[in-house]
Amino acid sequence: MAVKVLIPTPLRQFTGKQASIECSATTVGEALGSLTGSFAELRKHLYTDEGRIRSFVNVYLNDEDIRFLDKENTRTKDGDTISIVPSIAGGLREERALVDGKNRGERPWQFRLTHCRNKK
């Protein structure tokens, strides 16, 4: 069964700049295996050394998160679309983590709302 695998922009450098790949697969795992078989450098960005999909890589089958389906064993059918969505993290730079000129020991992403309130 032909399925389409959408490649996110940050990972296209490992697929010859291709935005999508079509392959024949009966499960999501087979499709990802076909993809990483064709583009070996991509494997380390999608899988851990133990062979599990990395925790920061989200995989969707037709807009459904496979973690809530049958994971890599989720069955595919002709015309399905698999989307690979790596999580992107970010935040304030460390020096901006100051409140009233003092670092309270928190990382920028740990700020509590109370730190942002205006004092009266």
Stockholm file with secondary structure:
# STOCKHOLM 1.0

chainA/1-120         MAVKVLIPTPLRQFTGKQASIECSATTVGEALGSLTGSFAELRKHLYTDEGRIRSFVNVYLNDEDIRFLDKENTRTKDGDTISIVPSIAGGLREERALVDGKNRGERPWQFRLTHCRNKK
#=GR chainA/1-120 SS CEEEEECCGGGGGGTTTCSEEEEECSBHHHHHHHHHHHCHHHHHHHBCTTSCBCTTEEEEETTEEGGGTTGGGCBCCTTCEEEEEECCCCCCCGGGCEETTEECSCCGGGCCGGGGSCCC
#=GC SS_cons         CEEEEECCGGGGGGTTTCSEEEEECSBHHHHHHHHHHHCHHHHHHHBCTTSCBCTTEEEEETTEEGGGTTGGGCBCCTTCEEEEEECCCCCCCGGGCEETTEECSCCGGGCCGGGGSCCC
//
